[in-house]
Amino acid sequence: MLDKHLLDLLVCPVCKGPLRLAQTEGRSELVCRADRIAYAIRDDIPVMLPEEARTLAADDPLLQR
Ligand SMILES: [Zn+2]
């Protein structure tokens, strides 16, 4: 699992805001609620590249929590 301390250090590369760890269907992502972007985590390594991230719909459940 991703190190909690590492998680605290990570910010969204777009807005520098906080990220929230989300787990759906066995997949982990780091969600920026401000930008509605979900960054992938591959092999416990966050991929902090906007071009590799997926954009969430305004009503995506990941944004509701
Ligand atoms: Zn952001």
N, CA, C, O and the ligand as a Tripos MOL2 file, in Angstrom:
@<TRIPOS>MOLECULE
protein
  261   259    66     0     0
PROTEIN
NO_CHARGES

@<TRIPOS>ATOM
      1 N           0.8460   -1.2020    0.0000 N.3       1 MET1
      2 CA          0.0000    0.0000    0.0000 C.3       1 MET1
      3 C           0.8710    1.2380    0.0000 C.2       1 MET1
      4 O           2.0130    1.2330    0.4600 O.2       1 MET1
      5 N           0.3070    2.2670   -0.5170 N.am      2 LEU2
      6 CA          1.0220    3.5280   -0.6320 C.3       2 LEU2
      7 C           1.3300    4.0990    0.7530 C.2       2 LEU2
      8 O           0.4860    4.0850    1.6490 O.2       2 LEU2
      9 N           2.5200    4.5860    0.9020 N.am      3 ASP3
     10 CA          2.9580    5.1580    2.1690 C.3       3 ASP3
     11 C           2.1470    6.4100    2.5030 C.2       3 ASP3
     12 O           2.0150    7.3190    1.6840 O.2       3 ASP3
     13 N           1.6130    6.4380    3.7100 N.am      4 LYS4
     14 CA          0.7820    7.5790    4.1300 C.3       4 LYS4
     15 C           1.5540    8.8910    4.1030 C.2       4 LYS4
     16 O           1.0140    9.9380    3.7450 O.2       4 LYS4
     17 N           2.8060    8.8190    4.4800 N.am      5 HIS5
     18 CA          3.5990   10.0470    4.5130 C.3       5 HIS5
     19 C           3.8640   10.5520    3.1080 C.2       5 HIS5
     20 O           3.8550   11.7550    2.8460 O.2       5 HIS5
     21 N           4.1000    9.6100    2.2170 N.am      6 LEU6
     22 CA          4.2910    9.9930    0.8290 C.3       6 LEU6
     23 C           3.0270   10.6580    0.3010 C.2       6 LEU6
     24 O           3.0760   11.6570   -0.4170 O.2       6 LEU6
     25 N           1.9100   10.0800    0.6760 N.am      7 LEU7
     26 CA          0.6310   10.6150    0.2250 C.3       7 LEU7
     27 C           0.4480   12.0560    0.6830 C.2       7 LEU7
     28 O          -0.0630   12.8910   -0.0640 O.2       7 LEU7
     29 N           0.8650   12.3440    1.9100 N.am      8 ASP8
     30 CA          0.7210   13.6950    2.4370 C.3       8 ASP8
     31 C           1.5750   14.7050    1.6730 C.2       8 ASP8
     32 O           1.2640   15.8960    1.6350 O.2       8 ASP8
     33 N           2.6370   14.2200    1.0760 N.am      9 LEU9
     34 CA          3.5460   15.1230    0.3700 C.3       9 LEU9
     35 C           3.0800   15.4140   -1.0460 C.2       9 LEU9
     36 O           3.4970   16.3910   -1.6670 O.2       9 LEU9
     37 N           2.2230   14.5640   -1.5350 N.am     10 LEU10
     38 CA          1.8040   14.7120   -2.9190 C.3      10 LEU10
     39 C           0.7430   15.7960   -3.0670 C.2      10 LEU10
     40 O          -0.2090   15.8680   -2.2900 O.2      10 LEU10
     41 N           0.9240   16.6140   -4.0550 N.am     11 VAL11
     42 CA         -0.1050   17.5910   -4.3770 C.3      11 VAL11
     43 C          -0.4120   17.4760   -5.8740 C.2      11 VAL11
     44 O           0.3560   16.9070   -6.6480 O.2      11 VAL11
     45 N          -1.5310   18.0230   -6.2360 N.am     12 CYS12
     46 CA         -1.9120   18.0260   -7.6420 C.3      12 CYS12
     47 C          -0.9210   18.8790   -8.4290 C.2      12 CYS12
     48 O          -0.6810   20.0300   -8.0640 O.2      12 CYS12
     49 N          -0.3420   18.3410   -9.4960 N.am     13 PRO13
     50 CA          0.6280   19.1160  -10.2700 C.3      13 PRO13
     51 C          -0.0110   20.2890  -11.0160 C.2      13 PRO13
     52 O           0.6870   21.1990  -11.4630 O.2      13 PRO13
     53 N          -1.3100   20.2650  -11.1450 N.am     14 VAL14
     54 CA         -1.9960   21.3380  -11.8750 C.3      14 VAL14
     55 C          -2.2870   22.5230  -10.9540 C.2      14 VAL14
     56 O          -1.9420   23.6640  -11.2630 O.2      14 VAL14
     57 N          -2.9320   22.2350   -9.8100 N.am     15 CYS15
     58 CA         -3.3730   23.3280   -8.9380 C.3      15 CYS15
     59 C          -2.6250   23.3670   -7.6070 C.2      15 CYS15
     60 O          -2.8590   24.2620   -6.7950 O.2      15 CYS15
     61 N          -1.7240   22.4010   -7.3730 N.am     16 LYS16
     62 CA         -0.9600   22.3060   -6.1270 C.3      16 LYS16
     63 C          -1.8460   22.0550   -4.9200 C.2      16 LYS16
     64 O          -1.4250   22.2590   -3.7810 O.2      16 LYS16
     65 N          -3.0350   21.6270   -5.1590 N.am     17 GLY17
     66 CA         -3.9690   21.3510   -4.0650 C.3      17 GLY17
     67 C          -3.8070   19.9320   -3.5550 C.2      17 GLY17
     68 O          -3.0580   19.1390   -4.1250 O.2      17 GLY17
     69 N          -4.5170   19.6140   -2.4720 N.am     18 PRO18
     70 CA         -4.4190   18.2850   -1.8710 C.3      18 PRO18
     71 C          -5.0730   17.2140   -2.7280 C.2      18 PRO18
     72 O          -6.0060   17.4840   -3.4840 O.2      18 PRO18
     73 N          -4.5710   16.0040   -2.5980 N.am     19 LEU19
     74 CA         -5.1290   14.8700   -3.3280 C.3      19 LEU19
     75 C          -5.7580   13.9090   -2.3400 C.2      19 LEU19
     76 O          -5.3590   13.8340   -1.1780 O.2      19 LEU19
     77 N          -6.7350   13.1860   -2.8160 N.am     20 ARG20
     78 CA         -7.4290   12.2230   -1.9720 C.3      20 ARG20
     79 C          -7.2810   10.8410   -2.5970 C.2      20 ARG20
     80 O          -7.5070   10.6520   -3.7930 O.2      20 ARG20
     81 N          -6.8990    9.8900   -1.7680 N.am     21 LEU21
     82 CA         -6.7490    8.5220   -2.2600 C.3      21 LEU21
     83 C          -8.1230    7.8780   -2.4260 C.2      21 LEU21
     84 O          -8.9290    7.8580   -1.4970 O.2      21 LEU21
     85 N          -8.3690    7.3650   -3.5950 N.am     22 ALA22
     86 CA         -9.6460    6.7060   -3.8550 C.3      22 ALA22
     87 C          -9.3770    5.3030   -4.3650 C.2      22 ALA22
     88 O          -8.4560    5.0820   -5.1510 O.2      22 ALA22
     89 N         -10.1880    4.3550   -3.9110 N.am     23 GLN23
     90 CA        -10.0320    2.9840   -4.3690 C.3      23 GLN23
     91 C         -11.3520    2.4860   -4.9200 C.2      23 GLN23
     92 O         -12.3680    2.4440   -4.2260 O.2      23 GLN23
     93 N         -11.3050    2.1130   -6.1810 N.am     24 THR24
     94 CA        -12.5040    1.5960   -6.8240 C.3      24 THR24
     95 C         -12.1440    0.3480   -7.5990 C.2      24 THR24
     96 O         -11.2030    0.3410   -8.3920 O.2      24 THR24
     97 N         -12.9030   -0.7050   -7.3610 N.am     25 GLU25
     98 CA        -12.7250   -1.9490   -8.0970 C.3      25 GLU25
     99 C         -11.2710   -2.4020   -8.1280 C.2      25 GLU25
    100 O         -10.7540   -2.8080   -9.1690 O.2      25 GLU25
    101 N         -10.6250   -2.3260   -6.9740 N.am     26 GLY26
    102 CA         -9.2580   -2.7950   -6.8650 C.3      26 GLY26
    103 C          -8.2230   -1.8770   -7.4720 C.2      26 GLY26
    104 O          -7.0310   -2.1830   -7.4890 O.2      26 GLY26
    105 N          -8.6920   -0.7500   -7.9690 N.am     27 ARG27
    106 CA         -7.7700    0.1950   -8.5870 C.3      27 ARG27
    107 C          -7.6380    1.4070   -7.6830 C.2      27 ARG27
    108 O          -8.6360    1.9010   -7.1580 O.2      27 ARG27
    109 N          -6.4220    1.8900   -7.4970 N.am     28 SER28
    110 CA         -6.2000    3.0710   -6.6700 C.3      28 SER28
    111 C          -5.9080    4.2770   -7.5500 C.2      28 SER28
    112 O          -5.1920    4.1890   -8.5470 O.2      28 SER28
    113 N          -6.4740    5.3820   -7.1580 N.am     29 GLU29
    114 CA         -6.2280    6.6190   -7.8890 C.3      29 GLU29
    115 C          -6.1050    7.7510   -6.8850 C.2      29 GLU29
    116 O          -6.6090    7.6680   -5.7660 O.2      29 GLU29
    117 N          -5.4360    8.7940   -7.2980 N.am     30 LEU30
    118 CA         -5.3560   10.0080   -6.4950 C.3      30 LEU30
    119 C          -6.2270   11.0510   -7.1790 C.2      30 LEU30
    120 O          -6.0320   11.3970   -8.3450 O.2      30 LEU30
    121 N          -7.1900   11.5360   -6.4130 N.am     31 VAL31
    122 CA         -8.2000   12.4140   -6.9940 C.3      31 VAL31
    123 C          -7.9750   13.8540   -6.5510 C.2      31 VAL31
    124 O          -7.8320   14.1420   -5.3630 O.2      31 VAL31
    125 N          -7.9480   14.7510   -7.5350 N.am     32 CYS32
    126 CA         -8.0010   16.1860   -7.2410 C.3      32 CYS32
    127 C          -9.4360   16.6210   -7.4710 C.2      32 CYS32
    128 O          -9.9300   16.6070   -8.5980 O.2      32 CYS32
    129 N         -10.0880   17.0020   -6.4060 N.am     33 ARG33
    130 CA        -11.4990   17.3700   -6.5360 C.3      33 ARG33
    131 C         -11.6530   18.7100   -7.2210 C.2      33 ARG33
    132 O         -12.6410   18.9330   -7.9210 O.2      33 ARG33
    133 N         -10.7020   19.6050   -7.0390 N.am     34 ALA34
    134 CA        -10.8020   20.9250   -7.6460 C.3      34 ALA34
    135 C         -10.7580   20.8350   -9.1730 C.2      34 ALA34
    136 O         -11.5190   21.5100   -9.8670 O.2      34 ALA34
    137 N          -9.8640   19.9980   -9.6820 N.am     35 ASP35
    138 CA         -9.6980   19.8820  -11.1350 C.3      35 ASP35
    139 C         -10.5110   18.7260  -11.7230 C.2      35 ASP35
    140 O         -10.6240   18.5900  -12.9410 O.2      35 ASP35
    141 N         -11.0710   17.8990  -10.8440 N.am     36 ARG36
    142 CA        -11.7970   16.6940  -11.2920 C.3      36 ARG36
    143 C         -10.8950   15.7990  -12.1360 C.2      36 ARG36
    144 O         -11.2700   15.3460  -13.2170 O.2      36 ARG36
    145 N          -9.6920   15.5580  -11.6080 N.am     37 ILE37
    146 CA         -8.7340   14.6900  -12.2830 C.3      37 ILE37
    147 C          -8.3890   13.5320  -11.3540 C.2      37 ILE37
    148 O          -8.2230   13.7140  -10.1480 O.2      37 ILE37
    149 N          -8.2850   12.3430  -11.9320 N.am     38 ALA38
    150 CA         -7.8500   11.1740  -11.1600 C.3      38 ALA38
    151 C          -6.5230   10.6880  -11.7210 C.2      38 ALA38
    152 O          -6.4320   10.2860  -12.8810 O.2      38 ALA38
    153 N          -5.4920   10.7330  -10.8770 N.am     39 TYR39
    154 CA         -4.1620   10.2630  -11.2700 C.3      39 TYR39
    155 C          -4.0290    8.7870  -10.9520 C.2      39 TYR39
    156 O          -4.4080    8.3360   -9.8710 O.2      39 TYR39
    157 N          -3.5020    8.0570  -11.8770 N.am     40 ALA40
    158 CA         -3.3750    6.6090  -11.6950 C.3      40 ALA40
    159 C          -2.2500    6.2850  -10.7220 C.2      40 ALA40
    160 O          -1.2830    7.0350  -10.5900 O.2      40 ALA40
    161 N          -2.3990    5.1550  -10.0450 N.am     41 ILE41
    162 CA         -1.3140    4.6120   -9.2250 C.3      41 ILE41
    163 C          -0.9760    3.2590   -9.8090 C.2      41 ILE41
    164 O          -1.8050    2.3490   -9.8080 O.2      41 ILE41
    165 N           0.2220    3.1280  -10.3000 N.am     42 ARG42
    166 CA          0.6380    1.8670  -10.9160 C.3      42 ARG42
    167 C           1.7740    1.2620  -10.1110 C.2      42 ARG42
    168 O           2.8110    1.8910   -9.9000 O.2      42 ARG42
    169 N           1.5640    0.0320   -9.6650 N.am     43 ASP43
    170 CA          2.5650   -0.6580   -8.8430 C.3      43 ASP43
    171 C           2.9710    0.1960   -7.6450 C.2      43 ASP43
    172 O           4.1510    0.3120   -7.3160 O.2      43 ASP43
    173 N           1.9620    0.7910   -6.9970 N.am     44 ASP44
    174 CA          2.1640    1.6380   -5.8170 C.3      44 ASP44
    175 C           2.9150    2.9250   -6.1180 C.2      44 ASP44
    176 O           3.3660    3.6030   -5.1950 O.2      44 ASP44
    177 N           3.0560    3.2690   -7.3730 N.am     45 ILE45
    178 CA          3.7360    4.5120   -7.7220 C.3      45 ILE45
    179 C           2.7340    5.4500   -8.3930 C.2      45 ILE45
    180 O           2.1890    5.1410   -9.4530 O.2      45 ILE45
    181 N           2.5010    6.5910   -7.7630 N.am     46 PRO46
    182 CA          1.5560    7.5400   -8.3670 C.3      46 PRO46
    183 C           2.1210    8.1120   -9.6700 C.2      46 PRO46
    184 O           3.2850    8.5060   -9.7440 O.2      46 PRO46
    185 N           1.2830    8.1450  -10.6710 N.am     47 VAL47
    186 CA          1.6850    8.7170  -11.9590 C.3      47 VAL47
    187 C           1.1370   10.1430  -12.0050 C.2      47 VAL47
    188 O          -0.0110   10.3770  -12.3820 O.2      47 VAL47
    189 N           1.9880   11.0790  -11.6140 N.am     48 MET48
    190 CA          1.5310   12.4620  -11.4570 C.3      48 MET48
    191 C           1.6830   13.2530  -12.7500 C.2      48 MET48
    192 O           2.3080   14.3140  -12.7730 O.2      48 MET48
    193 N           1.1140   12.7330  -13.8040 N.am     49 LEU49
    194 CA          1.1850   13.4110  -15.0940 C.3      49 LEU49
    195 C          -0.2360   13.7040  -15.5690 C.2      49 LEU49
    196 O          -1.0280   12.7830  -15.7670 O.2      49 LEU49
    197 N          -0.5550   14.9640  -15.7490 N.am     50 PRO50
    198 CA         -1.9170   15.3050  -16.1900 C.3      50 PRO50
    199 C          -2.3000   14.5810  -17.4790 C.2      50 PRO50
    200 O          -3.4620   14.2120  -17.6550 O.2      50 PRO50
    201 N          -1.3510   14.3750  -18.3720 N.am     51 GLU51
    202 CA         -1.6900   13.7180  -19.6410 C.3      51 GLU51
    203 C          -1.9610   12.2220  -19.4680 C.2      51 GLU51
    204 O          -2.5390   11.5850  -20.3490 O.2      51 GLU51
    205 N          -1.5390   11.6630  -18.3250 N.am     52 GLU52
    206 CA         -1.8040   10.2510  -18.0480 C.3      52 GLU52
    207 C          -3.0390   10.0860  -17.1640 C.2      52 GLU52
    208 O          -3.5270    8.9710  -16.9800 O.2      52 GLU52
    209 N          -3.5320   11.1660  -16.6310 N.am     53 ALA53
    210 CA         -4.6620   11.0980  -15.7050 C.3      53 ALA53
    211 C          -5.9740   11.0590  -16.4690 C.2      53 ALA53
    212 O          -6.0410   11.3630  -17.6600 O.2      53 ALA53
    213 N          -7.0160   10.6750  -15.7410 N.am     54 ARG54
    214 CA         -8.3210   10.7010  -16.3970 C.3      54 ARG54
    215 C          -9.1810   11.7890  -15.7820 C.2      54 ARG54
    216 O          -9.1190   12.0580  -14.5820 O.2      54 ARG54
    217 N          -9.9710   12.3980  -16.6240 N.am     55 THR55
    218 CA        -10.8550   13.4640  -16.1780 C.3      55 THR55
    219 C         -12.1610   12.8570  -15.6910 C.2      55 THR55
    220 O         -12.7240   11.9730  -16.3370 O.2      55 THR55
    221 N         -12.6320   13.3290  -14.5620 N.am     56 LEU56
    222 CA        -13.8560   12.7960  -13.9810 C.3      56 LEU56
    223 C         -15.0450   13.6690  -14.3700 C.2      56 LEU56
    224 O         -14.9410   14.8900  -14.4870 O.2      56 LEU56
    225 N         -16.1680   13.0020  -14.5630 N.am     57 ALA57
    226 CA        -17.4020   13.7490  -14.7990 C.3      57 ALA57
    227 C         -17.8040   14.4760  -13.5280 C.2      57 ALA57
    228 O         -17.4210   14.0780  -12.4280 O.2      57 ALA57
    229 N         -18.5750   15.5390  -13.6820 N.am     58 ALA58
    230 CA        -18.9730   16.3450  -12.5280 C.3      58 ALA58
    231 C         -19.7370   15.5160  -11.5000 C.2      58 ALA58
    232 O         -19.7080   15.8170  -10.3070 O.2      58 ALA58
    233 N         -20.4130   14.4820  -11.9620 N.am     59 ASP59
    234 CA        -21.2050   13.6520  -11.0400 C.3      59 ASP59
    235 C         -20.5150   12.3380  -10.7010 C.2      59 ASP59
    236 O         -21.1600   11.4030  -10.2260 O.2      59 ASP59
    237 N         -19.2100   12.2610  -10.9420 N.am     60 ASP60
    238 CA        -18.4880   11.0330  -10.6280 C.3      60 ASP60
    239 C         -18.5420   10.7780   -9.1210 C.2      60 ASP60
    240 O         -18.3160   11.6980   -8.3350 O.2      60 ASP60
    241 N         -18.8370    9.5420   -8.7080 N.am     61 PRO61
    242 CA        -18.9200    9.2260   -7.2740 C.3      61 PRO61
    243 C         -17.6370    9.5270   -6.5100 C.2      61 PRO61
    244 O         -17.6780    9.7910   -5.3080 O.2      61 PRO61
    245 N         -16.5070    9.4910   -7.1900 N.am     62 LEU62
    246 CA        -15.2370    9.7850   -6.5030 C.3      62 LEU62
    247 C         -15.2090   11.2100   -5.9820 C.2      62 LEU62
    248 O         -14.4730   11.5110   -5.0430 O.2      62 LEU62
    249 N         -15.9910   12.0810   -6.5740 N.am     63 LEU63
    250 CA        -15.9920   13.4750   -6.1600 C.3      63 LEU63
    251 C         -16.9800   13.7370   -5.0230 C.2      63 LEU63
    252 O         -16.9840   14.8140   -4.4260 O.2      63 LEU63
    253 N         -17.8010   12.7580   -4.7380 N.am     64 GLN64
    254 CA        -18.8460   12.9710   -3.7370 C.3      64 GLN64
    255 C         -18.3600   12.6940   -2.3280 C.2      64 GLN64
    256 O         -18.9000   13.2360   -1.3640 O.2      64 GLN64
    257 N         -17.3530   11.8620   -2.2030 N.am     65 ARG65
    258 CA        -16.9310   11.4490   -0.8570 C.3      65 ARG65
    259 C         -16.1470   12.5120   -0.1170 C.2      65 ARG65
    260 O         -15.7340   12.2940    1.0220 O.2      65 ARG65
    261 ZN         -5.7120   19.9950   -8.9840 Zn       66 ZN66
@<TRIPOS>BOND
     1     1     2 1
     2     2     3 1
     3     3     4 2
     4     3     5 am
     5     5     6 1
     6     6     7 1
     7     7     8 2
     8     7     9 am
     9     9    10 1
    10    10    11 1
    11    11    12 2
    12    11    13 am
    13    13    14 1
    14    14    15 1
    15    15    16 2
    16    15    17 am
    17    17    18 1
    18    18    19 1
    19    19    20 2
    20    19    21 am
    21    21    22 1
    22    22    23 1
    23    23    24 2
    24    23    25 am
    25    25    26 1
    26    26    27 1
    27    27    28 2
    28    27    29 am
    29    29    30 1
    30    30    31 1
    31    31    32 2
    32    31    33 am
    33    33    34 1
    34    34    35 1
    35    35    36 2
    36    35    37 am
    37    37    38 1
    38    38    39 1
    39    39    40 2
    40    39    41 am
    41    41    42 1
    42    42    43 1
    43    43    44 2
    44    43    45 am
    45    45    46 1
    46    46    47 1
    47    47    48 2
    48    47    49 am
    49    49    50 1
    50    50    51 1
    51    51    52 2
    52    51    53 am
    53    53    54 1
    54    54    55 1
    55    55    56 2
    56    55    57 am
    57    57    58 1
    58    58    59 1
    59    59    60 2
    60    59    61 am
    61    61    62 1
    62    62    63 1
    63    63    64 2
    64    63    65 am
    65    65    66 1
    66    66    67 1
    67    67    68 2
    68    67    69 am
    69    69    70 1
    70    70    71 1
    71    71    72 2
    72    71    73 am
    73    73    74 1
    74    74    75 1
    75    75    76 2
    76    75    77 am
    77    77    78 1
    78    78    79 1
    79    79    80 2
    80    79    81 am
    81    81    82 1
    82    82    83 1
    83    83    84 2
    84    83    85 am
    85    85    86 1
    86    86    87 1
    87    87    88 2
    88    87    89 am
    89    89    90 1
    90    90    91 1
    91    91    92 2
    92    91    93 am
    93    93    94 1
    94    94    95 1
    95    95    96 2
    96    95    97 am
    97    97    98 1
    98    98    99 1
    99    99   100 2
   100    99   101 am
   101   101   102 1
   102   102   103 1
   103   103   104 2
   104   103   105 am
   105   105   106 1
   106   106   107 1
   107   107   108 2
   108   107   109 am
   109   109   110 1
   110   110   111 1
   111   111   112 2
   112   111   113 am
   113   113   114 1
   114   114   115 1
   115   115   116 2
   116   115   117 am
   117   117   118 1
   118   118   119 1
   119   119   120 2
   120   119   121 am
   121   121   122 1
   122   122   123 1
   123   123   124 2
   124   123   125 am
   125   125   126 1
   126   126   127 1
   127   127   128 2
   128   127   129 am
   129   129   130 1
   130   130   131 1
   131   131   132 2
   132   131   133 am
   133   133   134 1
   134   134   135 1
   135   135   136 2
   136   135   137 am
   137   137   138 1
   138   138   139 1
   139   139   140 2
   140   139   141 am
   141   141   142 1
   142   142   143 1
   143   143   144 2
   144   143   145 am
   145   145   146 1
   146   146   147 1
   147   147   148 2
   148   147   149 am
   149   149   150 1
   150   150   151 1
   151   151   152 2
   152   151   153 am
   153   153   154 1
   154   154   155 1
   155   155   156 2
   156   155   157 am
   157   157   158 1
   158   158   159 1
   159   159   160 2
   160   159   161 am
   161   161   162 1
   162   162   163 1
   163   163   164 2
   164   163   165 am
   165   165   166 1
   166   166   167 1
   167   167   168 2
   168   167   169 am
   169   169   170 1
   170   170   171 1
   171   171   172 2
   172   171   173 am
   173   173   174 1
   174   174   175 1
   175   175   176 2
   176   175   177 am
   177   177   178 1
   178   178   179 1
   179   179   180 2
   180   179   181 am
   181   181   182 1
   182   182   183 1
   183   183   184 2
   184   183   185 am
   185   185   186 1
   186   186   187 1
   187   187   188 2
   188   187   189 am
   189   189   190 1
   190   190   191 1
   191   191   192 2
   192   191   193 am
   193   193   194 1
   194   194   195 1
   195   195   196 2
   196   195   197 am
   197   197   198 1
   198   198   199 1
   199   199   200 2
   200   199   201 am
   201   201   202 1
   202   202   203 1
   203   203   204 2
   204   203   205 am
   205   205   206 1
   206   206   207 1
   207   207   208 2
   208   207   209 am
   209   209   210 1
   210   210   211 1
   211   211   212 2
   212   211   213 am
   213   213   214 1
   214   214   215 1
   215   215   216 2
   216   215   217 am
   217   217   218 1
   218   218   219 1
   219   219   220 2
   220   219   221 am
   221   221   222 1
   222   222   223 1
   223   223   224 2
   224   223   225 am
   225   225   226 1
   226   226   227 1
   227   227   228 2
   228   227   229 am
   229   229   230 1
   230   230   231 1
   231   231   232 2
   232   231   233 am
   233   233   234 1
   234   234   235 1
   235   235   236 2
   236   235   237 am
   237   237   238 1
   238   238   239 1
   239   239   240 2
   240   239   241 am
   241   241   242 1
   242   242   243 1
   243   243   244 2
   244   243   245 am
   245   245   246 1
   246   246   247 1
   247   247   248 2
   248   247   249 am
   249   249   250 1
   250   250   251 1
   251   251   252 2
   252   251   253 am
   253   253   254 1
   254   254   255 1
   255   255   256 2
   256   255   257 am
   257   257   258 1
   258   258   259 1
   259   259   260 2
@<TRIPOS>SUBSTRUCTURE
     1 MET1         2 RESIDUE 1 A MET
     2 LEU2         6 RESIDUE 1 A LEU
     3 ASP3        10 RESIDUE 1 A ASP
     4 LYS4        14 RESIDUE 1 A LYS
     5 HIS5        18 RESIDUE 1 A HIS
     6 LEU6        22 RESIDUE 1 A LEU
     7 LEU7        26 RESIDUE 1 A LEU
     8 ASP8        30 RESIDUE 1 A ASP
     9 LEU9        34 RESIDUE 1 A LEU
    10 LEU10       38 RESIDUE 1 A LEU
    11 VAL11       42 RESIDUE 1 A VAL
    12 CYS12       46 RESIDUE 1 A CYS
    13 PRO13       50 RESIDUE 1 A PRO
    14 VAL14       54 RESIDUE 1 A VAL
    15 CYS15       58 RESIDUE 1 A CYS
    16 LYS16       62 RESIDUE 1 A LYS
    17 GLY17       66 RESIDUE 1 A GLY
    18 PRO18       70 RESIDUE 1 A PRO
    19 LEU19       74 RESIDUE 1 A LEU
    20 ARG20       78 RESIDUE 1 A ARG
    21 LEU21       82 RESIDUE 1 A LEU
    22 ALA22       86 RESIDUE 1 A ALA
    23 GLN23       90 RESIDUE 1 A GLN
    24 THR24       94 RESIDUE 1 A THR
    25 GLU25       98 RESIDUE 1 A GLU
    26 GLY26      102 RESIDUE 1 A GLY
    27 ARG27      106 RESIDUE 1 A ARG
    28 SER28      110 RESIDUE 1 A SER
    29 GLU29      114 RESIDUE 1 A GLU
    30 LEU30      118 RESIDUE 1 A LEU
    31 VAL31      122 RESIDUE 1 A VAL
    32 CYS32      126 RESIDUE 1 A CYS
    33 ARG33      130 RESIDUE 1 A ARG
    34 ALA34      134 RESIDUE 1 A ALA
    35 ASP35      138 RESIDUE 1 A ASP
    36 ARG36      142 RESIDUE 1 A ARG
    37 ILE37      146 RESIDUE 1 A ILE
    38 ALA38      150 RESIDUE 1 A ALA
    39 TYR39      154 RESIDUE 1 A TYR
    40 ALA40      158 RESIDUE 1 A ALA
    41 ILE41      162 RESIDUE 1 A ILE
    42 ARG42      166 RESIDUE 1 A ARG
    43 ASP43      170 RESIDUE 1 A ASP
    44 ASP44      174 RESIDUE 1 A ASP
    45 ILE45      178 RESIDUE 1 A ILE
    46 PRO46      182 RESIDUE 1 A PRO
    47 VAL47      186 RESIDUE 1 A VAL
    48 MET48      190 RESIDUE 1 A MET
    49 LEU49      194 RESIDUE 1 A LEU
    50 PRO50      198 RESIDUE 1 A PRO
    51 GLU51      202 RESIDUE 1 A GLU
    52 GLU52      206 RESIDUE 1 A GLU
    53 ALA53      210 RESIDUE 1 A ALA
    54 ARG54      214 RESIDUE 1 A ARG
    55 THR55      218 RESIDUE 1 A THR
    56 LEU56      222 RESIDUE 1 A LEU
    57 ALA57      226 RESIDUE 1 A ALA
    58 ALA58      230 RESIDUE 1 A ALA
    59 ASP59      234 RESIDUE 1 A ASP
    60 ASP60      238 RESIDUE 1 A ASP
    61 PRO61      242 RESIDUE 1 A PRO
    62 LEU62      246 RESIDUE 1 A LEU
    63 LEU63      250 RESIDUE 1 A LEU
    64 GLN64      254 RESIDUE 1 A GLN
    65 ARG65      258 RESIDUE 1 A ARG
    66 ZN66       261 GROUP 0 **** ****
